[in-house]
Amino acid sequence: MKLPLCGYVVAGVLLVASGAQAADGQAVWDPNCAACHKMMAPKFGDKAAWAPLIKQGTDALVASVIKGKGAMPARGGKPTLSDADIKAAVEYAESKSQ
């Protein structure tokens, strides 16, 4: 199905004119972030724990994941994750923790 902004939806994923594929936050989160965030803070979905982080803004959260913070290593210990993947995962976590 062709979209008006030069994109296509293929198997539920938006492909844009550049050929880049939009990252799916849950698809990034589940295999890369979920295990640690089930055991360590901030726990996934914990609104109180995420509130001050969300207040900092998405860009600040993405930057902290890229650099690492506390017990979390840079890129969450997954050096192959792109910045777009990290942003998608952060946005997914934010959406489930508000």
KOLPA-949290 format. One line per field, with one value per residue (C-alpha): residue in one letter; residue number from 1; x, y negated, z. Coordinates in nm, 4 decimals. Example, Ala and Ser with C-alpha at 12.3 -4.5 7.8 and 13.67 -1.06 7.14 Angstrom:
2
lodo = A, S;
markol = 1, 2;
c1 = 1.2300, 1.3670;
c2 = 0.4500, 0.1060;
c3 = 0.7800, 0.7140;
***
This chain:
98
lodo = M, K, L, P, L, C, G, Y, V, V, A, G, V, L, L, V, A, S, G, A, Q, A, A, D, G, Q, A, V, W, D, P, N, C, A, A, C, H, K, M, M, A, P, K, F, G, D, K, A, A, W, A, P, L, I, K, Q, G, T, D, A, L, V, A, S, V, I, K, G, K, G, A, M, P, A, R, G, G, K, P, T, L, S, D, A, D, I, K, A, A, V, E, Y, A, E, S, K, S, Q;
markol = 1, 2, 3, 4, 5, 6, 7, 8, 9, 10, 11, 12, 13, 14, 15, 16, 17, 18, 19, 20, 21, 22, 23, 24, 25, 26, 27, 28, 29, 30, 31, 32, 33, 34, 35, 36, 37, 38, 39, 40, 41, 42, 43, 44, 45, 46, 47, 48, 49, 50, 51, 52, 53, 54, 55, 56, 57, 58, 59, 60, 61, 62, 63, 64, 65, 66, 67, 68, 69, 70, 71, 72, 73, 74, 75, 76, 77, 78, 79, 80, 81, 82, 83, 84, 85, 86, 87, 88, 89, 90, 91, 92, 93, 94, 95, 96, 97, 98;
c1 = 0.0000, 0.1553, 0.1541, 0.1265, 0.4691, 0.6777, 0.6642, 0.5331, 0.4000, 0.5460, 0.4636, 0.3564, 0.6825, 0.7028, 0.9718, 1.0613, 1.1877, 1.5518, 1.5141, 1.5700, 1.3454, 1.1789, 1.2951, 1.0283, 1.0769, 0.9354, 1.1338, 1.4506, 1.3524, 1.2487, 1.5769, 1.8146, 1.6740, 1.3922, 1.5970, 1.7943, 1.4983, 1.2961, 1.5568, 1.7153, 1.5895, 1.4156, 1.1919, 0.9839, 0.6463, 0.7330, 0.5732, 0.7300, 1.0810, 1.0501, 0.8774, 1.1934, 1.3720, 1.0875, 1.0804, 1.4402, 1.3186, 1.3725, 1.6960, 1.8522, 1.7477, 1.8832, 2.2132, 2.2395, 2.1826, 2.4418, 2.7000, 2.5950, 2.4769, 2.5271, 2.5236, 2.4158, 2.7086, 2.7232, 2.4500, 2.3060, 2.5917, 2.4767, 2.7327, 2.5571, 2.2424, 2.2106, 2.1129, 1.7738, 1.7289, 1.8116, 1.5731, 1.2950, 1.3527, 1.3568, 1.0346, 0.8758, 0.9787, 0.8533, 0.5172, 0.4687, 0.5799, 0.3641;
c2 = 0.0000, -0.3306, -0.6124, -0.9777, -1.0686, -0.8501, -0.5423, -0.1913, 0.0399, 0.3868, 0.6472, 0.3711, 0.1745, -0.1673, -0.1875, -0.5426, -0.6704, -0.6503, -0.2773, -0.3068, -0.1041, -0.2596, -0.0883, 0.0956, 0.0072, 0.3282, 0.5388, 0.3656, 0.3614, 0.7240, 0.8967, 0.6190, 0.4354, 0.6339, 0.8843, 0.6234, 0.3895, 0.6740, 0.6991, 0.3541, -0.0005, -0.1526, 0.1498, 0.1609, -0.0005, -0.1435, -0.4851, -0.6309, -0.5217, -0.6415, -0.9754, -1.1767, -1.0207, -1.0929, -1.4485, -1.4908, -1.4234, -1.1513, -1.2989, -1.2984, -0.9365, -0.8294, -1.0042, -0.8274, -0.4876, -0.5619, -0.6715, -0.4314, -0.5196, -0.3552, 0.0229, -0.0067, 0.0069, -0.2071, -0.1138, 0.1140, 0.3532, 0.4011, 0.2171, 0.3127, 0.1148, -0.1962, -0.5323, -0.4885, -0.1494, -0.2987, -0.5883, -0.3499, -0.1363, -0.4441, -0.5739, -0.2306, -0.2197, -0.5753, -0.4915, -0.1965, -0.3881, -0.7011;
c3 = 0.0000, -0.1030, 0.1521, 0.0548, 0.1976, -0.0332, 0.1839, 0.1745, 0.4399, 0.4092, 0.6723, 0.9094, 0.8810, 0.7183, 0.4526, 0.3583, 0.0250, 0.1358, 0.1744, 0.5499, 0.7717, 1.0727, 1.3906, 1.5884, 1.9548, 2.0970, 1.8499, 1.9734, 2.3420, 2.3864, 2.2921, 2.3990, 2.7013, 2.8617, 3.0618, 3.2543, 3.2997, 3.4549, 3.7313, 3.7538, 3.7723, 3.6084, 3.5738, 3.2598, 3.3155, 3.6596, 3.6215, 3.9371, 3.8406, 3.4808, 3.5551, 3.6344, 3.3365, 3.0974, 3.2284, 3.1001, 2.7476, 2.4923, 2.3573, 2.7049, 2.7620, 2.4247, 2.5019, 2.8379, 2.6744, 2.4074, 2.6675, 2.9416, 3.2897, 3.6262, 3.5852, 3.2210, 2.9793, 2.6647, 2.4180, 2.6835, 2.6177, 2.2584, 2.0420, 1.7183, 1.8043, 1.5907, 1.7362, 1.5637, 1.7322, 2.0702, 2.0179, 1.9162, 2.2266, 2.4524, 2.2978, 2.3458, 2.7126, 2.7649, 2.6068, 2.8413, 3.1501, 3.1447;
***
